[in-house]
């Protein structure tokens, strides 16, 4: 896919590390903006209208706005950048 950068603007709004705790066993909802996760630890499963995807260390996930999803931790707590 070729992106015409003359028509689009991208900016990084937030950079940081995040770790889900035990009280955050699942999340259901969507996003208002694009989000990129690089998973550094943990395991979970993400479900959306396109199916289920396992989340684990080393996986990179790009979330788009307007897409609802459900994430459930399975074994270890998720950590991501």
N, C-alpha and C positions, 0 to 999 in steps of 0.2 A: 504494500500500500504506500503510495507516494502522498505526502502531506504538502499542500500548498501553504507554506508558512507566511505568505503575503496576506492570506485571508484569515489566519488563525493566530491567536495569542495564547501562550502558555506561561504560567507562573507557578512557582512553588509557594504554597501558602503555609504549610506546616511540615516540619521535619522533626522527628523524635522517635523514641523507642516507647513501645507500649506493651504491657504484659497484663493479660486477663487474670483476675484472681478467681478463687473458688466460687465466689458469689456471682460471677459472670459466666455461668455455664452455657448460656446460649444468647443469641441476639436475633431478632426478627425485625426487618424494616428495609429501608432503602437509604440512598444518599442524595444530597442536593448538588454534589459536585463529584468530579472524578477522584478516585483514591487508588493509590498503588501500595500494596502490602508486599514486603519481602519477609517471609516467615523465618525466624531464627531458632525457634524451639516450639515444641508442643505438637499436638495432633488434634484435628477437628474435621468435621464434614460440613460442606457448604451446599445448600440446595437452592436452586432458582428455577425459573420456568424452563431453562435448558437442561436441567438434570442435576445430578449430584457430583460433587468434586471433592476428593480428599485433600485436606490441607495438612501440610507437614513441613518440617525443616527443609529449607532450600527452595520451596515453592514461591513463585511470584504471582500475585493476583492483581488484576486491574479491574476495579469496580467502576461502573458507569452510572451516572445519575438516571433516576427513573426506573431502575431495575430492582425489584424487591428480592430479598434473599433471606435465608435462615442459616445461621451458623451454630453448630453444637460442638462443644469440646468433647473429645472422646477419652483421651488418656491424660496427657500432661497439659499444663497451662500454655496457652498460645503466647508467644512473644514475637513482636514484629517491629519493623521500621517502616 
